[in-house]
Amino acid sequence: MSAEALDEIPQKVFVSAARCIFDYFHFLARPWRLQKIVSFSPEAQATIDRFKNGQATVVVVPHLSNFDLVGYALALNNIKIQVLSFPNPDATYKVQNHLRERTGLNVTPLDFSAFRKAQKRLREGGTVLTGLDRPLDDASDNKYRPRFFGYETNLPVVYIRMALEAHVPVVVLAVLTQPDGSYQLVGSDPIQMIPSDDLATTILTNAERVLKAAEPFILQNAQQWAMYYPIWPQFLGV
């Protein structure tokens, strides 16, 4: 890409994010209209059916398009999900989490207590959802460096540990803005965790399998990817 073409990408991402924020607050007050602008791919519908059938699932979501709005749509369908949000939230995150709770989602900032609550929910056939692509603030706290788009990252892998301990699959769900301005929830097939004799190898290998499943959604819709934190620490300062 030329420098000029590269400079246009953040502008397009900001326009997409601004439209999503407007729609979120617009439909937050008009839930009866929300179902008309949200659709589900066959894979996403199969995952929703898992939720309704009490099949325990760990769901991970990249920050694509209007992910909060579709969370609201799921809540309106009476789907109970525990959302593990970013740990130690600042004031802005607390407001965002409060809005999520107003829509009917069970939001718990990730800590030891929330982790145990999530494990209990999974054992009882429930669903736990968390972000896929929000990097850790301090990469030194993470001994794992899963590869994402071919490069080592500082992305968290706690959801893999949960899935392994609960013996449940991981599903990637992603929200995509459609050309007509509506939204579609798409997803991967359930990704079964593959154990090995070494725990560190097991976690890293399975994390990279999940990230690999998320890559096409982001690659094909990069202008909708609202992740503003540095995922690849080796490129900082370049």
N, C-alpha and C positions, 0 to 999 in steps of 0.2 A: 504493500500500500504506500501511496505517496503521503507526505505529511499532511497535505490538505484533505485527502480522503480520510485519513485517520482522525483528524480533528473533527470531522463531521459525526463520527460515531457517538461520542459522549452527548452531543446535542440531541441525536435521535433517541438515545437512552433516556435522557431527561424528559423529553416530550412524552415518551411512552409512560414513564413513571408518573408524570403529572396527570396524564389522562386517567391512569389507574387510581390515583388518589382521589381525583374528582368523582369517578364512578363509585368508589368505595363509600364515600360519604353520601353521595346521591341516593344510592340504593340501600344504605343503612337505614334510612328513614322511609323506604318504600319496598319493604320485603316482598309484597305481593307481586311486584314487577320483576324481581330478581330472577325467578325461575325462567323467565322468557329469554334471558340473555346468556344463560349458562347451559352448556351442553356437555355430554360425557362421551368420550370415545369408548369402544367396546372393552378395551383393557381397563379403563378407569371404572366403567360400570361393573366389570367383574370384581374389581377391588372393593367397590361399594357393597356389592353383594356379600363379599367376605365379611365386611363389617357387620352387616345385618344378620348374617348367619352365625355370628359369634366365633369366627375363625381369627384367632389372635394374629395380629400383623403389626410390624414396625413400618411406618411410612416415613419416607424422607422426601423433602420438597426443596427444589432449587428456587432462588429468588427471581422467578420469571413472571412477568406480567402481573396480574392482579391476584396474587396468591392469597391475600387476606379475604378478598371478596368471595372466592370460591370456598374458603373455610367457612364463611358465613352461610353460603348455600348448603353446605353439608350439614351445618347445625340446624338449618331450617327443615332438613329432611329427617330430623330427629336422630342423627348419627352422633353418638357420644364418643368423643376423642379426647385423650389427654395430650395437650400440646406442651412439649418441652422447649421453652424459650431460652434465649441467651442468658447465661448466669450473671449474677450481680448487675441487674439492669439499672441504668441511670434513669433520670427523670423522664426522658423522652421514651425510652423503652417501657417504662411503667405505664405511661399514658396509652401507648399502643397495646400493651397487654390488657389494660382495663377495657379498651374498646373491644378486643377479642372476647373477653369474658362477657361483655354485654350481649354479644351475638349468640351466646350459649356454649362457647368453647371452654374447656377446663384447662387453664393456662398455669403452668408451674415452671418458674425459672429453674434451670438445671442445677441441682445440688444433690447431696447424698440422699436427703429425704425424698426429693422428687424422683430420683433414680429408683429407690425402693418402692415408691408408689407406682411407678411405671411397671416394674417387675411384677407387682401384685396384679395390676390390671391385665397384663399379658397372660399371666397364669389363669386368669378367670375368663379368658377368651376376648379380651378387649383390644383396643387399638391405641397405639402411641404414635404421635407424629412429631417430627422435629426437622429443623433446617438441615440441608445437605452441605451448603456452600458458604456458610458464615465462618470465616477463619477465627482461630483463637487469638486473643489479644497478645498473649505472650507465647510465641512459638516454642520457646525453650521449655514450656511446661508439657509439651507433647512429644513423646519419644517416637511417635509414628510419623512417617512422612509419606502418606499414600500419593501415588502418582495420579494426576488429573490432567488430561490433554497432554500426557507424555512427560510432565514435569512434577517434581516433588512439591508437595504443598504443606501448609500448616493447618489443614482442615481436621476437625474433630472426628473421632471414630467411635464415640461412646455408644452410638446406636447399634454398632456391630456387636459390641459386648452384650448389650441387652438381648439382641436377637439370638445370640449363641446360647446364653444362659437360659432363655425361655424356650429354645428350640422352635423358633418361628421364623418365617421368611421376612425379607425386606422388600418393599415395593417402592419404586420411584413414581411419584405423581408430580405433574407439572401443569401449570396453567399457561395457556397461549391465547393471545389476542388474535381474533380472526379479522379478515379484511373488512367485514361489515361492522366491526366494533364490538361484536359479542365475544364471549370467552368460552374456551373449551378446555376441559380437564382431560389430559391424556396421561398415560402411565405405562410402566413396564409390566411384564409378567412377574409373578412372585419369584424372588431370588432366594433360593434355599442356601443356607449357610453350609459351607464345606469345612469340616473340622480337620485338624492335623495334630501331630504329636506336640508341636510347639505353639503355645498360645500367641506369641507375638507374630509369628508367621501366619497363623490363622486369621488374626484380626486384620493384618495388613492386606493379605490376599483377598479377603472378602470385601474389605473396604474398597479396594481397587475395582473389584467386580461391580459393585454398586455404582461407583463413580463412572465407570465405563458405560453403564446403562443410562446414566443421566447426560452424558456428553452429546448425543445426537439432538436432544431437545434444546440444549443451549446453542449448539453449533448452528442449527437451522433457524434459530430465533434470537440471535445475539443482540439485536437492537432492543429486545425486551428484557434483557438480563440486568437487573438492577442490583448488582453486587458491587459496592463501592470500596470494599476493604481489600487489601493486598493478599491474594491467595498464594502467590508464588514468591516467597521471601527472597529467593536468590536474584529476583529482578528489581528489588528495591534500590533506588538510587541510580538506575540505569537511564 
